[in-house]
């Protein structure tokens, strides 16, 4: 804001001096500044990302063909998993109904298609498939994470037994990754059995031999081999490993894609073990409050540590629950943490676009996720959404920041004049408008501007325009 003498009248067309052209990016940085951090380098011998993406495209080739068919045939009842749509897709693509069903499931799990009722729509990854290696790898990792949904579990096995094996499989994958070569299935079976027992001990469960007959269907010695076969076949089905019958014993080997994916997961676990500020055991709200005192780099380390110690679905749900609360600072930090989550959070974040308080944050998240530069992402917002975000960020600054920061935040508004800003702030109906304007009026050193802001707060408080 240009300076003036206290006795000079406030011009109604006073221009706001913007700190930088990307005004909304400046507003977001009033609470937290995002900086890039170099990613850790994968182990020596890992193929380049372009080669990994080529392999991922090969794994998902049928899924992409089916997704593109569904995009062309867009309309009611175009999900080709069953019924007439499946028959049409099989005939058009020269595939069997079973291949269509499997490819369609993979397309959904990899984010290539989105279902809105009975209507299939192409996902953003499908549009970027031929030109964006990162989108391809994200899609494949989403499929890799969902391996247990790709291959049906053995019949007549308790859901608890299946869940135990799914939870124990990362240990098996770690052994395969560290071995850097084939591992005999009996050795994997021994490790799986040990891990399942550890999980039961951690839950203080009664040993299977002492359980009642109806609970005796947990994976004991007889049932575990079948569940291991199921897990290995499921991982092979998504291209993470290969199974070789061998001359004496079957053995499994990670593919380059699988080796790279397991390395990524192990890096996340290492981050969790190093939790710099000790927030791993905290709730999402307490973790974010702790991170509010950190600079951006250490805060992202905490996000990664906290996320790696939880299932992603529950973590995303916790973060969004905090974002729906009343604390605007935590709302912004929750979406910063969701940026660390990346692809697994896409569907949940996309769903929040329909919620007005979260819509601007969700639209910015999606724009950056789809490749937009953070400084340019604000272009996806309407003027009203930008103003809502400005007020929400101002509320965060008013609650947690210093007066000087709130005054500087005024300069980050997208409106060019103070009267225009006040008019639009009054019109959007943000629940914190009055408190923000009162705090701004109290903090601003310009008496005439402070008076105009107080008048606007009074009008909003009394329901005026």
N, C-alpha and C positions, 0 to 999 in steps of 0.2 A: 504494500500500500504506500503511495507517495506521501511524504510527510507534509504537514502544513502547520501554520500557527493555530493555537487553540481558539482564537476568536474568528477564524475564517469560517464561513458557512460551508456545509457539506454539499457539494454539487450533486444533483440527482443523477448525473451521468458519470460519476467518478469511475475511472477505469481501475480494475484490479490488475496489479502488476504480477503476472504469473511467474512463479519461480522457474518453471521450465515448460516447454510446449505440452508435454504429456501431463496435463493437470491431474487426471485421475490417478496416474501412477504415483504422482507426488503425494496425493491423499493417502494412498495405501502405505507409502513409506513413512507416513507420520506415525504409524503404529509399528510396522516391522519392515525392514528392508531386506529384499531377497538378493543374494549374490550367488553366483555360480561357484560350485565346488568341483574340482577335478575328480572324475570317477576313478576308482581303483582299477589297475590294469589286470586283465585276466591272466591266468597262468600261461607260461610259455608253451607254444604249440597250439593254442586255441586259434581256430581259423578266424580270419577277418570278419567283421560284421556283415559285409556283403555276401561272403560265402555262407555264413550262418543263416542269413535271410534267404539265400537261394535254397538251402536245405529245408527251411521252414515252409517256403512256398511249395516245394515238392510234397511235403507231408500234407499240406492243406489244399492240394490242387483240386480234388473233387469237391471239397467244401466251398471253394471259391466259385467253381462252375455252377453249383447248385444255388449259391447266393446270388450270382448274377442272373441266373434264370428267374429266380423269384423276384429280382428287382425289375426285370423286363415285364414279367407277368403280374406286376403289382396290382392288387385289388383284393376283394374279399376272398377268404378261404384260399390263400396262396401259400400257406405253410405246408410244404410237401412231405410232412412226416407220415401222414396216413391219407387214405381216401383218394378221391379223384385227382387232387393236386399231386400226390405222389405218383400216380399213374402217368399223368401228363409229363412230369419231370423225367421219369424213367424213360418214356418214349422219346422225349426231345433230346436227352443227353446220352442215350444209349447205355443206360445203367440199369441194374436190377433194382427192384423196390427196396431190398435190404441195403444196397449201396446208397440209394437216395436217402433213406432214413438215417443211416450212419453219417453221411456227409452233411445232412441238415443239422443234426445234433452238434457236429463239430463246428459248423458255421455259427451256430448260436453261441456255443461256449467260447469261441474265439472272437466274438464281437463283430462278425462280418455282417450279421443281420440283426434287426430288432423287430420284435413282435409287438404290435399295437392291436390288442384284441385278436381277431383272426387275420389281420393284415400284416404282411411281411414288408419291412422297409430296409433298404441297404444301410448298414452301419458305416460310420466314417472310415473305418479301416478298409472297407471294400473299395471306396473311392480312391484311397491312397495306396492300394495294394501294389501296383506296378511301379511306383516311383519312390515309396518311402520305406526303407529297410527297417527303420525303428518301429513303424506301425506293424510291419510283418512280424517282427520279433515279439512285440507286445502281444499280438494276437496268438502267437504260438505259446508264449509263456502262460497266457490265460488258459489255453487248452491243457498245457502241462499241469497247471495247478488243479485242473478239474479231471485228472486222469481217472479217478475212481467213479466218475459218472459216465465215462466212455464205454467201459466194459462191464456188463452186468455181473454183480457179485454171485458167488455160488448159491444155489438154492438150499433152503433148509438150514441156513446159518443165521444165528441171531444178529440183529443189527449192532448190538454192543460188541460182538466179536469183530465185525467188519470195521467198526469205528476204531477199535484198538489197533488193528493192522494198519489202517490208514494213518493213524498217529505215529506208528512205529516205522513206517516206510522211509521217512527221511534219514533214519540211521542206516538203513540198507543202502540208500543212494549215496550217503557219505562214504561208506566203505568202497563202493564201486568207483567213486570219484578219486579217492585217495589211492586206490590200487592201480589206477592208470592202465587198466587192462582187464582181461576176462577174470571173473570170479565164479567159482563153482557154486551151483545152487545149494548144495548141502551146507556150505559155509555161510551163505546168506540166511538159510533156515535157522542155523544156530544163533546167528546174531539177532534175527527177528524174534526168536523165542526169548532170548535174554531181555530184549527191549520190552516185549509185552509183559514179562514178569516185573520189570522195573516199574512200568506204568501202573500195574496193579498194586505194587507195594507203595508207590507214591500216593495212591488213593486209599491205602489201608484196607484193601479188599481181602475178604476171606479166600484162602486158596480154593481152587476149583474142586479139589477132592473133598472138601468139607461143605460144599454148597449143597443146597437142596437139589433133588433130581431135576426140577424144572429149570434150574439155573446152570446146569452142567453143560450147556451147549456153547460155552465160551471156548476160544481156540486152544484146546489142549494139544498134546503131541499129535494125536490123530488128525485133528482139523486144521492145524497150522500149515501143513504142506499145501493143501488145496488153496488156502487163502494166499499163501506166497505165490503160487502159480498164477492166481487171479491178478495179484498186484503186478507181477512181472509182465503178464500179457497185456494188462491195461497200460503200463508204461511203454511197452513196445508198440502198442496201437497208436500212441501219440508221437512216436518217433524219438523217445527219450533213450531207449536202449534196444539192443538186439539180443535175441535168445538163440543159442547154438546148441544142437543136441550133443555135439562132441562125440568122441569115440568111446569114452567111459562114462562120463557124467555131463549133464547139461551145464552150461555156463552162460553168464550174462555179461554184457559189455555196454557201457554207456556210449551212445553216439556223440559226435562233437556237439550237437545241440544239447543233448542231455548233460554232458560234462559241463558245458558253459552255464546251463541253468542251475545245476547243483552248486557250482562255484558262487553264483550270484546269491543263492539262498544261504550258503555258508558265510558269505561276507555279512549278510544281515544278522546272522547269529553272533558273529564276532562283535559287531557293533553293539548288540544287546548286552553282551558280556562286559562291555567297557563303559556302560552308562555313565557319562561324565558327571551328571548332576544327581544321579540316584533317583530318577522318577519312574523307573520301570514298574514298581509295585503300586503306583498311585492310580487313582481313577483318571479318566480323560480330563476332567475339569481341573483336578489338582495338578496334573502333569502340565497342562497348558498354562496354568497360573505360575508354575515354577519356571516355565520356559519364557514367560513374559519378561523376566529379568535378565535373560541371556541375549547375547548378540546373535545375529541370524545363523552363522555357521554352527556354533555349539547347540543352538536350538534345534537345527535340523538333525544333528547327531542324536539329540534326545528323542526326537520324533521317531527316528529309525530304530533306536533301541526299544522304545515303548512298543512300536508296531511289531518288531520281530519277536517280542515275548507274548504275542497274542495271535489268535486267528484273525485274518484280515476282515472277515465279515463282521465279527463282533467289534473290532476296533473301529471300523468305518461307522458302524451304528452308534457307538459311543461318541465319536467326534461330531457326528451330525446332531445328536441329541444335545450336546453342549452348544453347537451353533444355533440351535433353536431357542436357547435361553435368552435372558435379558442382557447379559454382559456383551457389549459390542466388541470389546477387545478380544474376548475368548472366541467370538464368532470369526473374527479375522484370523486368529491363530489356528482355529480348527481347520480352516480351509488351507492354511499354509501346511499343516500336517497332512492334509489330504493330498496336497501336491506331491509329498514324499511317497504316499501310497501309490499314486499313478493309476495304471490300467485297472486294477481290481476295484477301484472306487468309482469308475466311470458311470456305471448304471445307476448307482445310488445318488451320485451328484447330479446326474441328468434328471433324475426324478424330482429333485428339489427346485428345479427351474419353475415349477408351478407354485412354489411358496414365495410370496412377495418379499418377506424379510431376507430370504436366502438367494433370491433370483440373481441379483447383481454379482454376488460372490460365485455362484454356480456358473454363470455365463462366462465370467473371467477365467475360472478354472478350466472350463471346457475349451475356451479359445486357446489358452496356453497349452493345454494337453494336446490339442490338434495342431500345434506348431506355431502359433502366433507369438511374436516377441512380447514379453511382459509389458514393455513400454507402449506397445501399440494395441494391446488386447482390449483397452477401453473402448475401441471403436465399435465393438459388438453391442455396447449398451446404448439405449435411448437416452435422451436428455433427462427424462424423469428418473430412469434407473441410475444414471450418474449422480443426480442430485440426492436420491435416496442413499446411495453409498457415501456421498460426502457427509450427510447428516449422521449416518451410522458411525463413520470413522470419527467424526467430531465428537460423538457421544463417548467413544472409546478414549479419545484424548482428554475430554473433560473429566472422565471418571478416574483415569490413571496417569495422565500426563501433567505437564506444568502449563501455567497460563501462557507463557511465551510460545509454547508449541501450538496451543490452540489458536493464538493470533496468527502464527505462520500458516496454520491450516486454512485460514480464510483465503490466503493467496493461491491456494491450490484448487479453488472452485472453478468449474468449467464455464460459469457465467462471466461475462466481461465487466459487469458493473455490480456495485453493491445493491442498488434497487432491484436489478434483475435477479440476483441471487436470492434476496429476501422474498420476492414475489414467488419464485419457484419453490423455495423451501416451504413457504406457507401452504402451497398448493398440494404438495405430495402426500401430506398426512402421516409423516413419520411419527411414531408415538413419543419420541424423545425430542421433538422439535423445540418445544418450549424450553426444556432444560438446557439444550444446546445453545439457543439464542441468549438465554439469561446468562449462561457461563461466558459466552463470547462477549456480551456487553460488559460484564464485570471485568473481563481481562483486557479489553482493548484500550490502549492509551489515548485514542482519539475521542474526545467527548462527544462530538457531533455524530460520529459513526456509531459510538456506543448508544447514543440516544435513539438513533434510527433502529438499531437492532433491538433495543428494549421495547420500542413501540411495536415492532413486528411480533415479539414474543407476547406482548399484551393482547394483540389482535388474535393470535392463534389461540391463546388461553381462553379468550371470550368467544371463540367461534367465528371471528370475523375473517374477511379475505385480506 
